[in-house]
Amino acid sequence: MTKMIKMSLIAATAVAGMSSVATAQNLEDAIKGVDVSGYVDYRKEDISKTGAAHKSLNEYSVNVTLNSKVNDIVTATVSAGFDEVALDDSVATGTSAGTDTSAPVGVDQAYFTFSLGATTVMAGKQNIPSVFVDQVDTVKQGAGAVALYKVSDTLTVAGAHFWNNNIAPDTKTTELLAIAKVAGVNVEAHYNATDLGSNAAKPESTRLFLNVSGEVAGVKVFGQTAQADADLAANKAKVTILGVAGKAGSVSLDAKYFMAKDNSTANGTVAIDGDDDAKVNAKVWQMSTKTATDMTGFALTAGMKVADNVEAKLVFAAATDTAAGVDTDVTELMPMVTYKMSKNFMLHARYSMMTSSTTGASDVDTDKSRLEVKYTF
């Protein structure tokens, strides 16, 4: 984060709004010693699918995060912003429905960090630091406490408990994790216990996640596996991903092999929130193991800089999913390009073409595109 003396208009406006609620002191005094960071993000997405209406989405996201040192031990963090998705669905007649509205600004994080030597404790409303929920678009948050303890230079253990959150009504979730590095090998292990409370269709469940990574002869390798086990027999799922990444001259290469088992039964999913963006799932853009019943597949990515501030990538993925003895072959091809106009301003474009071929049925083609502009500060 960058300590700002002269703040941007966006940050200043946000701070002014929050400080007017918290105190009557003037803005100049209120922002002294405050670190400010955030972003403004706009996405335009279009989706065309065989036999379905065309969809056009406009996504707006703004966030401002303030960090202020209270004393030598305590730091206060407040994060506010809004997310809005304006959906315009074209129907069979060619007309459209959907309007652009103004989303309300809300405080999504408000917590204190206590630095106690080898122990760090964060308490209050904050993001849930779990591999089993989305950390990108639909971030899961709630009231809870997170504690980390540095056992040694090679081992850190942590625990988190959230008694109120936006995963589902009455949900409580607890996660224990350990991160270690032994002889150049990184190991990350998570155990999660979640009680979805009044949601009887998704009772208590436990989840395990293990990731092992390292580097061999300049090539990065990793393997991860995750599984969920719930009270109901149908609520069981497993996803395994193996990957390698490296460079060949100026070209960066990435390859992943993935397997999913029972990950789309009525309630069976490795992700607590059912989101395919969770780290436990393998995802290209449209293709995901989250929607798989019994899937095996791979994804290949090649990228290179075509200019000092322009990077192009091409992704190809193929998989076969089996449900009730019927195979569905899925392929996805996606070119993308990112232009970093400056270190804090980015333009991005991508186009994904996915085809699903099911035995005894017609092919289904889905084209999805995105144009994105993002400013960070």
C-alpha positions as a Markdown table, in Angstrom:
| # | Residue | x | y | z |
|---|---|---|---|---|
| 1 | Met | 0.0 | 0.0 | 0.0 |
| 2 | Thr | 1.1 | 3.5 | -0.7 |
| 3 | Lys | 1.0 | 6.2 | 2.0 |
| 4 | Met | -0.9 | 9.0 | 0.3 |
| 5 | Ile | -0.3 | 12.7 | 1.1 |
| 6 | Lys | -2.2 | 14.1 | -1.8 |
| 7 | Met | -5.1 | 11.7 | -2.2 |
| 8 | Ser | -7.0 | 11.0 | -5.4 |
| 9 | Leu | -10.5 | 12.4 | -5.7 |
| 10 | Ile | -12.0 | 8.9 | -5.4 |
| 11 | Ala | -10.1 | 8.2 | -2.2 |
| 12 | Ala | -10.8 | 11.6 | -0.7 |
| 13 | Thr | -14.5 | 11.3 | -1.4 |
| 14 | Ala | -14.7 | 7.9 | 0.2 |
| 15 | Val | -12.7 | 9.0 | 3.3 |
| 16 | Ala | -14.9 | 12.1 | 3.6 |
| 17 | Gly | -18.0 | 10.0 | 3.5 |
| 18 | Met | -16.8 | 7.6 | 6.2 |
| 19 | Ser | -15.2 | 10.2 | 8.4 |
| 20 | Ser | -18.3 | 12.3 | 8.4 |
| 21 | Val | -20.1 | 9.4 | 10.0 |
| 22 | Ala | -17.4 | 8.6 | 12.5 |
| 23 | Thr | -16.3 | 12.0 | 13.7 |
| 24 | Ala | -16.8 | 15.7 | 13.3 |
| 25 | Gln | -13.1 | 16.5 | 12.9 |
| 26 | Asn | -11.9 | 18.0 | 9.7 |
| 27 | Leu | -10.8 | 15.8 | 6.8 |
| 28 | Glu | -7.1 | 16.9 | 6.9 |
| 29 | Asp | -6.7 | 15.7 | 10.5 |
| 30 | Ala | -8.7 | 12.6 | 9.9 |
| 31 | Ile | -6.5 | 11.2 | 7.1 |
| 32 | Lys | -3.1 | 11.8 | 8.8 |
| 33 | Gly | -1.2 | 8.6 | 9.1 |
| 34 | Val | -3.7 | 6.7 | 7.1 |
| 35 | Asp | -2.7 | 4.3 | 4.3 |
| 36 | Val | -5.1 | 4.4 | 1.4 |
| 37 | Ser | -5.5 | 1.8 | -1.4 |
| 38 | Gly | -8.2 | 0.7 | -3.7 |
| 39 | Tyr | -9.5 | 0.2 | -7.2 |
| 40 | Val | -12.0 | 1.2 | -9.8 |
| 41 | Asp | -13.0 | -1.6 | -12.2 |
| 42 | Tyr | -15.4 | -1.7 | -15.2 |
| 43 | Arg | -16.2 | -4.9 | -17.2 |
| 44 | Lys | -18.3 | -5.3 | -20.3 |
| 45 | Glu | -19.3 | -8.9 | -20.9 |
| 46 | Asp | -21.3 | -10.5 | -23.7 |
| 47 | Ile | -22.5 | -14.2 | -23.8 |
| 48 | Ser | -24.0 | -16.0 | -26.8 |
| 49 | Lys | -25.2 | -19.6 | -26.3 |
| 50 | Thr | -26.8 | -22.0 | -28.7 |
| 51 | Gly | -30.6 | -22.0 | -28.1 |
| 52 | Ala | -30.4 | -19.3 | -25.4 |
| 53 | Ala | -30.9 | -15.5 | -25.4 |
| 54 | His | -27.9 | -13.3 | -25.8 |
| 55 | Lys | -26.7 | -11.7 | -22.5 |
| 56 | Ser | -24.9 | -8.5 | -22.0 |
| 57 | Leu | -23.5 | -7.5 | -18.6 |
| 58 | Asn | -22.0 | -4.3 | -17.3 |
| 59 | Glu | -20.1 | -4.7 | -14.1 |
| 60 | Tyr | -18.9 | -1.8 | -11.9 |
| 61 | Ser | -16.8 | -2.3 | -8.9 |
| 62 | Val | -15.2 | 0.4 | -6.6 |
| 63 | Asn | -13.3 | -0.2 | -3.4 |
| 64 | Val | -11.3 | 2.0 | -1.0 |
| 65 | Thr | -9.4 | 0.5 | 1.9 |
| 66 | Leu | -8.0 | 2.5 | 4.8 |
| 67 | Asn | -5.4 | 1.3 | 7.2 |
| 68 | Ser | -4.6 | 3.4 | 10.3 |
| 69 | Lys | -2.1 | 2.6 | 13.0 |
| 70 | Val | -3.9 | 2.9 | 16.4 |
| 71 | Asn | -0.8 | 2.3 | 18.5 |
| 72 | Asp | 2.3 | 0.1 | 18.5 |
| 73 | Ile | 0.1 | -3.1 | 18.6 |
| 74 | Val | -3.2 | -2.3 | 17.0 |
| 75 | Thr | -4.0 | -1.4 | 13.4 |
| 76 | Ala | -7.6 | -0.5 | 12.2 |
| 77 | Thr | -8.8 | -1.4 | 8.7 |
| 78 | Val | -11.9 | -0.2 | 7.0 |
| 79 | Ser | -12.9 | -1.1 | 3.5 |
| 80 | Ala | -15.9 | 0.4 | 1.6 |
| 81 | Gly | -17.2 | 0.3 | -1.9 |
| 82 | Phe | -19.9 | -1.1 | -4.2 |
| 83 | Asp | -20.4 | -3.8 | -6.8 |
| 84 | Glu | -23.1 | -3.6 | -9.4 |
| 85 | Val | -24.0 | -5.8 | -12.3 |
| 86 | Ala | -26.4 | -4.4 | -14.8 |
| 87 | Leu | -27.8 | -7.3 | -16.9 |
| 88 | Asp | -29.4 | -6.7 | -20.3 |
| 89 | Asp | -31.0 | -9.9 | -21.6 |
| 90 | Ser | -32.0 | -10.0 | -25.3 |
| 91 | Val | -35.1 | -12.1 | -25.7 |
| 92 | Ala | -36.5 | -13.9 | -28.7 |
| 93 | Thr | -38.2 | -10.9 | -30.2 |
| 94 | Gly | -34.9 | -9.0 | -30.2 |
| 95 | Thr | -36.0 | -6.5 | -27.6 |
| 96 | Ser | -34.1 | -6.2 | -24.4 |
| 97 | Ala | -34.8 | -6.0 | -20.7 |
| 98 | Gly | -32.7 | -4.7 | -17.8 |
| 99 | Thr | -31.8 | -1.2 | -16.5 |
| 100 | Asp | -28.7 | 0.5 | -15.2 |
| 101 | Thr | -29.1 | 1.3 | -11.5 |
| 102 | Ser | -27.0 | 2.8 | -8.8 |
| 103 | Ala | -25.7 | 0.3 | -6.2 |
| 104 | Pro | -25.5 | 1.5 | -2.6 |
| 105 | Val | -22.1 | 2.0 | -1.0 |
| 106 | Gly | -21.4 | -0.4 | 1.9 |
| 107 | Val | -18.7 | -1.2 | 4.4 |
| 108 | Asp | -17.5 | -4.7 | 3.6 |
| 109 | Gln | -14.6 | -4.8 | 6.1 |
| 110 | Ala | -14.1 | -3.2 | 9.5 |
| 111 | Tyr | -11.6 | -5.0 | 11.7 |
| 112 | Phe | -8.6 | -4.6 | 14.0 |
| 113 | Thr | -5.2 | -6.3 | 13.7 |
| 114 | Phe | -3.3 | -7.1 | 16.9 |
| 115 | Ser | 0.5 | -7.6 | 16.3 |
| 116 | Leu | 1.7 | -9.7 | 19.3 |
| 117 | Gly | 5.2 | -10.8 | 18.3 |
| 118 | Ala | 5.0 | -14.2 | 16.6 |
| 119 | Thr | 1.2 | -14.0 | 16.9 |
| 120 | Thr | -1.1 | -11.9 | 14.8 |
| 121 | Val | -4.9 | -11.7 | 15.5 |
| 122 | Met | -7.5 | -10.0 | 13.3 |
| 123 | Ala | -11.0 | -9.5 | 14.7 |
| 124 | Gly | -14.1 | -8.0 | 13.2 |
| 125 | Lys | -15.8 | -7.9 | 9.8 |
| 126 | Gln | -13.3 | -9.2 | 7.2 |
| 127 | Asn | -12.8 | -11.5 | 4.2 |
| 128 | Ile | -12.9 | -15.2 | 5.0 |
| 129 | Pro | -9.4 | -16.5 | 4.3 |
| 130 | Ser | -10.5 | -19.9 | 3.0 |
| 131 | Val | -9.5 | -21.8 | -0.1 |
| 132 | Phe | -13.0 | -23.1 | -0.1 |
| 133 | Val | -14.7 | -19.8 | -1.0 |
| 134 | Asp | -14.2 | -17.3 | -3.8 |
| 135 | Gln | -11.6 | -14.6 | -3.1 |
| 136 | Val | -12.0 | -12.7 | -6.4 |
| 137 | Asp | -15.4 | -11.6 | -7.6 |
| 138 | Thr | -18.0 | -12.7 | -5.0 |
| 139 | Val | -15.7 | -12.5 | -2.0 |
| 140 | Lys | -17.2 | -14.1 | 1.1 |
| 141 | Gln | -17.0 | -12.0 | 4.3 |
| 142 | Gly | -18.4 | -11.9 | 7.8 |
| 143 | Ala | -17.8 | -11.3 | 11.5 |
| 144 | Gly | -15.0 | -13.5 | 12.8 |
| 145 | Ala | -11.5 | -13.8 | 14.2 |
| 146 | Val | -8.3 | -15.0 | 12.5 |
| 147 | Ala | -5.2 | -15.9 | 14.4 |
| 148 | Leu | -1.7 | -16.7 | 12.9 |
| 149 | Tyr | 1.3 | -18.0 | 14.8 |
| 150 | Lys | 4.8 | -18.1 | 13.3 |
| 151 | Val | 6.2 | -21.3 | 14.8 |
| 152 | Ser | 9.5 | -20.9 | 13.0 |
| 153 | Asp | 10.9 | -19.5 | 9.7 |
| 154 | Thr | 9.6 | -22.6 | 8.0 |
| 155 | Leu | 6.3 | -23.1 | 9.7 |
| 156 | Thr | 3.2 | -20.9 | 10.2 |
| 157 | Val | -0.1 | -22.2 | 11.6 |
| 158 | Ala | -3.4 | -20.3 | 11.7 |
| 159 | Gly | -7.1 | -20.7 | 12.6 |
| 160 | Ala | -10.2 | -18.8 | 11.7 |
| 161 | His | -13.8 | -18.9 | 12.9 |
| 162 | Phe | -16.7 | -16.9 | 11.4 |
| 163 | Trp | -20.0 | -17.0 | 13.3 |
| 164 | Asn | -21.8 | -14.7 | 10.9 |
| 165 | Asn | -21.2 | -14.3 | 7.2 |
| 166 | Asn | -22.7 | -14.0 | 3.7 |
| 167 | Ile | -22.2 | -17.7 | 2.6 |
| 168 | Ala | -25.7 | -18.6 | 3.7 |
| 169 | Pro | -28.1 | -17.8 | 6.5 |
| 170 | Asp | -27.1 | -19.1 | 10.0 |
| 171 | Thr | -23.8 | -20.4 | 8.6 |
| 172 | Lys | -20.8 | -20.9 | 10.8 |
| 173 | Thr | -17.4 | -21.9 | 9.4 |
| 174 | Thr | -14.1 | -22.8 | 11.0 |
| 175 | Glu | -10.8 | -23.3 | 9.2 |
| 176 | Leu | -7.4 | -24.5 | 10.4 |
| 177 | Leu | -4.3 | -24.3 | 8.3 |
| 178 | Ala | -0.6 | -24.9 | 8.2 |
| 179 | Ile | 2.0 | -23.5 | 5.8 |
| 180 | Ala | 5.5 | -25.0 | 5.8 |
| 181 | Lys | 8.6 | -25.0 | 3.6 |
| 182 | Val | 10.9 | -28.0 | 3.8 |
| 183 | Ala | 14.0 | -28.4 | 1.6 |
| 184 | Gly | 12.6 | -26.0 | -1.0 |
| 185 | Val | 9.2 | -27.7 | -1.0 |
| 186 | Asn | 6.1 | -25.6 | 0.0 |
| 187 | Val | 3.3 | -27.4 | 1.7 |
| 188 | Glu | -0.1 | -25.9 | 2.5 |
| 189 | Ala | -2.8 | -27.9 | 4.4 |
| 190 | His | -6.4 | -26.8 | 5.3 |
| 191 | Tyr | -9.1 | -28.3 | 7.4 |
| 192 | Asn | -12.6 | -26.8 | 7.3 |
| 193 | Ala | -15.7 | -27.5 | 9.3 |
| 194 | Thr | -18.9 | -25.7 | 8.2 |
| 195 | Asp | -22.4 | -25.8 | 9.7 |
| 196 | Leu | -25.0 | -24.3 | 7.2 |
| 197 | Gly | -27.5 | -24.0 | 10.1 |
| 198 | Ser | -31.1 | -23.8 | 9.0 |
| 199 | Asn | -30.3 | -24.9 | 5.4 |
| 200 | Ala | -31.3 | -28.6 | 6.0 |
| 201 | Ala | -30.4 | -29.5 | 2.4 |
| 202 | Lys | -26.7 | -28.7 | 3.1 |
| 203 | Pro | -25.9 | -29.9 | 6.7 |
| 204 | Glu | -22.7 | -30.0 | 8.5 |
| 205 | Ser | -19.7 | -30.8 | 6.4 |
| 206 | Thr | -15.9 | -31.1 | 6.6 |
| 207 | Arg | -13.4 | -30.3 | 3.9 |
| 208 | Leu | -9.7 | -31.0 | 3.4 |
| 209 | Phe | -7.2 | -29.3 | 1.1 |
| 210 | Leu | -3.5 | -30.1 | 0.4 |
| 211 | Asn | -1.2 | -28.3 | -1.9 |
| 212 | Val | 2.5 | -29.2 | -2.5 |
| 213 | Ser | 4.7 | -27.0 | -4.8 |
| 214 | Gly | 8.3 | -26.5 | -5.6 |
| 215 | Glu | 10.7 | -25.8 | -8.4 |
| 216 | Val | 12.7 | -28.4 | -10.4 |
| 217 | Ala | 15.4 | -27.2 | -12.9 |
| 218 | Gly | 13.7 | -23.9 | -13.3 |
| 219 | Val | 10.2 | -25.4 | -13.8 |
| 220 | Lys | 7.5 | -24.8 | -11.2 |
| 221 | Val | 5.5 | -27.8 | -10.3 |
| 222 | Phe | 2.5 | -28.3 | -8.0 |
| 223 | Gly | -0.2 | -30.7 | -7.0 |
| 224 | Gln | -3.3 | -30.1 | -5.0 |
| 225 | Thr | -6.3 | -32.1 | -3.9 |
| 226 | Ala | -9.5 | -31.1 | -2.1 |
| 227 | Gln | -12.4 | -33.1 | -0.9 |
| 228 | Ala | -15.7 | -32.5 | 0.9 |
| 229 | Asp | -17.6 | -34.8 | 3.1 |
| 230 | Ala | -21.1 | -34.0 | 4.5 |
| 231 | Asp | -23.8 | -35.7 | 6.5 |
| 232 | Leu | -25.8 | -36.5 | 3.4 |
| 233 | Ala | -24.3 | -39.3 | 1.1 |
| 234 | Ala | -24.8 | -37.1 | -1.9 |
| 235 | Asn | -22.8 | -34.2 | -0.5 |
| 236 | Lys | -19.4 | -35.6 | -1.3 |
| 237 | Ala | -17.0 | -34.2 | -3.9 |
| 238 | Lys | -13.3 | -34.3 | -4.8 |
| 239 | Val | -11.1 | -32.2 | -7.1 |
| 240 | Thr | -7.4 | -32.9 | -7.9 |
| 241 | Ile | -5.1 | -30.6 | -10.0 |
| 242 | Leu | -1.6 | -31.2 | -11.2 |
| 243 | Gly | 0.4 | -28.4 | -12.9 |
| 244 | Val | 3.7 | -27.3 | -14.3 |
| 245 | Ala | 4.9 | -23.8 | -15.4 |
| 246 | Gly | 8.0 | -22.4 | -17.0 |
| 247 | Lys | 9.5 | -20.4 | -19.8 |
| 248 | Ala | 10.9 | -21.3 | -23.2 |
| 249 | Gly | 12.7 | -18.3 | -24.4 |
| 250 | Ser | 10.3 | -15.3 | -24.3 |
| 251 | Val | 7.2 | -17.6 | -24.1 |
| 252 | Ser | 5.7 | -18.5 | -20.7 |
| 253 | Leu | 4.0 | -21.9 | -20.6 |
| 254 | Asp | 1.6 | -23.4 | -18.1 |
| 255 | Ala | -0.1 | -26.8 | -18.2 |
| 256 | Lys | -2.7 | -28.3 | -15.8 |
| 257 | Tyr | -4.3 | -31.7 | -15.6 |
| 258 | Phe | -7.5 | -31.9 | -13.5 |
| 259 | Met | -9.9 | -34.5 | -12.2 |
| 260 | Ala | -13.3 | -34.0 | -10.5 |
| 261 | Lys | -15.5 | -36.6 | -8.9 |
| 262 | Asp | -19.2 | -36.1 | -7.8 |
| 263 | Asn | -18.8 | -32.3 | -7.9 |
| 264 | Ser | -22.2 | -31.4 | -9.3 |
| 265 | Thr | -24.7 | -33.6 | -7.4 |
| 266 | Ala | -27.5 | -31.7 | -5.8 |
| 267 | Asn | -25.4 | -30.4 | -3.0 |
| 268 | Gly | -22.0 | -32.0 | -3.6 |
| 269 | Thr | -19.3 | -29.4 | -4.2 |
| 270 | Val | -15.9 | -28.9 | -2.9 |
| 271 | Ala | -16.4 | -25.1 | -2.6 |
| 272 | Ile | -18.6 | -24.1 | 0.4 |
| 273 | Asp | -20.3 | -21.4 | -1.5 |
| 274 | Gly | -20.6 | -23.5 | -4.7 |
| 275 | Asp | -18.4 | -20.9 | -6.6 |
| 276 | Asp | -16.2 | -22.1 | -9.3 |
| 277 | Asp | -13.7 | -19.3 | -8.6 |
| 278 | Ala | -12.7 | -20.9 | -5.3 |
| 279 | Lys | -9.1 | -22.1 | -5.3 |
| 280 | Val | -10.1 | -25.7 | -4.8 |
| 281 | Asn | -11.7 | -25.8 | -8.3 |
| 282 | Ala | -9.9 | -26.0 | -11.6 |
| 283 | Lys | -11.2 | -23.3 | -14.0 |
| 284 | Val | -10.4 | -21.9 | -17.4 |
| 285 | Trp | -13.0 | -19.2 | -17.8 |
| 286 | Gln | -16.2 | -21.0 | -18.8 |
| 287 | Met | -15.1 | -24.5 | -18.2 |
| 288 | Ser | -14.9 | -25.5 | -14.5 |
| 289 | Thr | -14.7 | -28.7 | -12.4 |
| 290 | Lys | -17.4 | -27.1 | -10.2 |
| 291 | Thr | -20.0 | -28.1 | -12.8 |
| 292 | Ala | -18.5 | -31.6 | -13.3 |
| 293 | Thr | -19.9 | -35.0 | -12.3 |
| 294 | Asp | -16.9 | -37.1 | -13.2 |
| 295 | Met | -14.5 | -35.0 | -15.3 |
| 296 | Thr | -10.9 | -35.4 | -16.5 |
| 297 | Gly | -9.2 | -32.8 | -18.6 |
| 298 | Phe | -6.3 | -30.4 | -19.2 |
| 299 | Ala | -5.6 | -26.8 | -19.8 |
| 300 | Leu | -2.6 | -25.3 | -21.7 |
| 301 | Thr | -1.6 | -21.6 | -21.6 |
| 302 | Ala | 1.0 | -19.9 | -23.6 |
| 303 | Gly | 1.9 | -16.2 | -23.2 |
| 304 | Met | 4.4 | -13.7 | -24.2 |
| 305 | Lys | 5.1 | -10.0 | -24.2 |
| 306 | Val | 4.5 | -8.4 | -27.6 |
| 307 | Ala | 5.6 | -5.0 | -26.3 |
| 308 | Asp | 7.1 | -3.7 | -23.0 |
| 309 | Asn | 3.6 | -3.1 | -21.6 |
| 310 | Val | 1.5 | -5.6 | -23.7 |
| 311 | Glu | 1.1 | -9.3 | -22.9 |
| 312 | Ala | -0.9 | -11.8 | -25.0 |
| 313 | Lys | -2.0 | -15.2 | -23.9 |
| 314 | Leu | -3.7 | -18.2 | -25.6 |
| 315 | Val | -5.5 | -20.8 | -23.5 |
| 316 | Phe | -6.8 | -24.2 | -24.8 |
| 317 | Ala | -8.6 | -26.7 | -22.6 |
| 318 | Ala | -10.3 | -30.0 | -23.2 |
| 319 | Ala | -12.2 | -32.3 | -20.9 |
| 320 | Thr | -14.6 | -35.2 | -20.8 |
| 321 | Asp | -17.4 | -35.3 | -18.2 |
| 322 | Thr | -19.5 | -38.4 | -17.5 |
| 323 | Ala | -22.9 | -38.3 | -16.0 |
| 324 | Ala | -25.2 | -41.4 | -15.8 |
| 325 | Gly | -22.9 | -43.2 | -18.3 |
| 326 | Val | -23.2 | -40.4 | -20.9 |
| 327 | Asp | -20.1 | -38.6 | -22.0 |
| 328 | Thr | -19.9 | -34.8 | -22.7 |
| 329 | Asp | -16.8 | -33.6 | -24.4 |
| 330 | Val | -15.9 | -29.9 | -23.7 |
| 331 | Thr | -13.3 | -27.7 | -25.4 |
| 332 | Glu | -12.5 | -24.1 | -24.7 |
| 333 | Leu | -10.2 | -21.8 | -26.7 |
| 334 | Met | -9.5 | -18.3 | -25.3 |
| 335 | Pro | -7.1 | -15.6 | -26.6 |
| 336 | Met | -6.6 | -12.6 | -24.3 |
| 337 | Val | -4.5 | -9.5 | -24.2 |
| 338 | Thr | -3.5 | -7.1 | -21.4 |
| 339 | Tyr | -2.2 | -3.6 | -21.9 |
| 340 | Lys | -0.7 | -2.0 | -18.8 |
| 341 | Met | -0.7 | 1.7 | -19.8 |
| 342 | Ser | 0.9 | 2.5 | -16.5 |
| 343 | Lys | 1.6 | 0.5 | -13.3 |
| 344 | Asn | -1.8 | 1.4 | -11.9 |
| 345 | Phe | -4.0 | 1.5 | -15.1 |
| 346 | Met | -4.8 | -1.6 | -17.1 |
| 347 | Leu | -6.9 | -2.5 | -20.2 |
| 348 | His | -7.8 | -6.1 | -20.8 |
| 349 | Ala | -9.7 | -8.1 | -23.5 |
| 350 | Arg | -10.6 | -11.7 | -23.8 |
| 351 | Tyr | -12.8 | -13.9 | -26.0 |
| 352 | Ser | -13.7 | -17.5 | -25.1 |
| 353 | Met | -15.2 | -20.1 | -27.4 |
| 354 | Met | -16.5 | -23.2 | -25.7 |
| 355 | Thr | -18.2 | -26.2 | -27.3 |
| 356 | Ser | -20.0 | -29.0 | -25.5 |
| 357 | Ser | -20.7 | -32.2 | -27.3 |
| 358 | Thr | -23.0 | -34.8 | -25.6 |
| 359 | Thr | -23.6 | -38.2 | -26.9 |
| 360 | Gly | -26.9 | -38.3 | -28.7 |
| 361 | Ala | -27.5 | -34.5 | -28.6 |
| 362 | Ser | -26.6 | -31.5 | -30.7 |
| 363 | Asp | -23.4 | -29.5 | -29.9 |
| 364 | Val | -23.8 | -26.4 | -27.7 |
| 365 | Asp | -21.5 | -23.5 | -28.5 |
| 366 | Thr | -21.0 | -20.7 | -26.0 |
| 367 | Asp | -19.1 | -17.5 | -26.8 |
| 368 | Lys | -18.1 | -15.2 | -24.0 |
| 369 | Ser | -16.2 | -11.9 | -24.3 |
| 370 | Arg | -14.9 | -9.4 | -21.8 |
| 371 | Leu | -13.5 | -5.8 | -22.1 |
| 372 | Glu | -12.1 | -4.5 | -18.8 |
| 373 | Val | -10.6 | -1.2 | -17.6 |
| 374 | Lys | -9.1 | -1.2 | -14.1 |
| 375 | Tyr | -7.4 | 1.6 | -12.1 |
| 376 | Thr | -5.7 | 0.9 | -8.8 |
| 377 | Phe | -4.3 | 3.3 | -6.3 |
